[in-house]
């Protein structure tokens, strides 16, 4: 009898994991479940929000032929029964599994008001674009000064220069970049005419207006929340041990701490005391690792814990500018940066390589994707590993 493996989510981690599993194991039956039939290239959602044409790739086109694609909505996971409930066109189906891979990604936000928009999921992006068509936008406000907020603000302002764009960051803007990196971001925003409001808390949000703790106000036509993302609450509702973002706590082998036959890859995984952060930069390695670890489990080989280290952050600042912030393995910034058109080219190359990796993992008979390995756990010197220097901790 074949080993049944069910993968929940057909994003970067899920597709890579499925293809890598299939080519390494002959006696397995793999099912991958997704509520969309199209692959969502989420690292480009800020481009699509600014009306860059989207390339739509059917998910089956990215999968090896022996993988079963199941379009449907995941209703509930029943870990004690080794089953998943999926609503499909034919009704609710129960899929049994020997191994389960949870790679559903992050599609939710922490809502502050009914006025908010988001580009975190395909549905949210579609809703934002539909709302935009119904009324012209003159004052766009973006909450959150992380990578998503920075890329969205610069992309939008470059495409619609007559729109007033304001980015609101409750922290110091650019605090996760080196001084040269932060200077470039500020210079770019100034040249585009993007207003930055930083180190200030929001008191409340009323219709078309932000009111800050110091009682100043900001008017907006559209409010885009990029302050942080949440996982589908079905993981918590299914009984998994989760954090406040609904991420499943995993062990060093990316297995659920409660169920050894359930692996978690991508945004849905929470490895305590590690330097991992959400994003395709970690989703791809985790998907590949889970495939290799399930394979080694089936072949009764010794398992090695997940190993990973960062090497840099790639930020697009419109179509012709960018910022490459080189980092140490724990994601803390080095002084070195690359800016301008070269950085934009590197960023675009990285984006294309993600799709290329999925396609190559499907096509070639051997494992294609590899990633930088290293210590991913925080150490007593604030996650600096073997470096003997100190730095300010940024929360």
Helices and strands as residue ranges (DSSP letters): E 3-8, H 12-24, E 28-34, E 38-39, G 42-44, H 45-49, E 57-58, G 59-62, E 68-71, E 73-78, E 83-88, E 91-96, E 99-102, E 106-109, E 116-117, H 122-134, E 139-143, H 147-159, E 164-169, H 179-192, E 195-198, E 202-206, E 209-212, E 217-219, E 222-225, E 229-231, H 234-237, E 248-249, E 262-264, G 266-268, E 269-270, H 280-298, E 312-316, E 322-327, E 333-339, H 340-363
